[in-house]
Amino acid sequence: MSRSAEALMKEAMALPDTERASLIDGLLATLDPEKDSDADQAWAMEIERRGAELEQGIVEPVAWEEVRKKALRLVHADPK
């Protein structure tokens, strides 16, 4: 990573979560200029489906910290 990119990263990491998320969204949008026209509708339907499952008690929510810990364990697990 170049020094200017490192400086930008440091500055970005000081932003509040919501601003960092917006920054990430904006940067990612520049990497895929040919967006699938059906993607937004498909994601909206998926979000509604998952919300309905939560409301109906079909699935139980999992706290972010628990998900994060599990992901870190999986990433750092010994593959032997």
N, C-alpha and C positions, 0 to 999 in steps of 0.2 A: 504494500500500500504506500502510495506517495506521501510525502510530508503534508501536502495540502489536503489530501484525503484523510489523513490521520487527524489533522486539525479540525476538519469538518465533523469527523466522527466524534471527537471529544466534545465539540460544541453541541452536536445533536444529542449526545447522551445526557447533557445537562437540561434538556427540555423536559417538560412534563409528559407523562405517558401519552396523553391524547395528541399532543403536538408531534411527538415522535411517530405515532401511528399514522398521522396525516402525512408526515414527511415520507415514511416508508411507502404508503399508498401512492403518493405522487411519483416517487422514484421508480417503483415497480411498473407503473403505467407507462413510463417511457421505454421500458424494455420490450414490451409487446404491443407494438402499434396496431397490429391487426387483431383487434379484440373480437371474440366470438359474439355475434349479435344476440345469441340466445343465452349467453352466460348469466347476465343479470337476472333474467326471468327464472332461469334454472336455480340460481342461488336463492332467490326470493321464495321459490316453492320449497326448497330444502329447509330454509329457515322456518317457514311456517309449519312444515311437517315435524321438525324437531321440537318446535314450541308446543305443538299439539301433543306430542308424546310426553313432554314434561308435565303439561297440564292434566293429562289423563292418568298420570302415574305409571305409564308404561316403562319409562326410564327414570333413573335417579340422577340428579346432578352430582358432579364430582368437583370438589373445591380445586381451584387452580394450583394451590401449593401441593396438593396430593398428586395431581397430574404431572406437575413439574418434577417432583421427587422421583416418581416412577420413570419418567422419560430420562432423567439423568442417570438413574440406575441402569436402565437398558443401554444407554449410550456408552456407559463406562463398564459394562459387564465384561467379564473375562470370557472370551469365546471358546475357551478350552473345554 
